[in-house]
Amino acid sequence: MMHELFHRVERPLGLMTEDGQNGHLDTLEGRYWQLLEWRALARALATSGKERTYAVQDALTFRFARRQLFPAAAKNEVPEEIREGLAEYTATVTTASSPQDAAASAIQQLADYAKRGSLVRDFAYASGTAWMRGLRVGPDS
């Protein structure tokens, strides 16, 4: 419900985006690099300190590799991550009982979405939540 409520405020906030064309995520190479990115993000969400830093660096490396292979990927993925990823992140953190619970939920989302037959439309839910939660820093991160 929080996810859908967030959609109500996206347009006034200037966050409503058009659908990206993310067919590359259903190719062998696109899916491969996306799943590697998610594994690194799951590791970042489950750790702290230097280990988290290294995991985020790995995730960025895998993202860069995918976007090198598919030059339009960044242009097409980002709108989805803003529209659906930010909404899902909002739902995840506002319904979690603690920061640790939010991180655990984001890890579970990555695992669940990785099992889906297609990532074209769905990747942003898990990816956006993981990136926003994984990059959060502070005493409770």
Buried (B, 14 or more C-beta within 10 A) or exposed (E): EEBEEBBEEBEEEEBEBEEBBBBBBBEEEBBBBBBBBBBBBBBBBBBEEEEBEBBBEBBBBBBEBBBEBBEEBEEBBBBBBBBBBBBBBBBBBEEBEEBEEBBBBBBEBBEEBBEEEEBBBBBBBBBBBBBBBBEBEEEEB
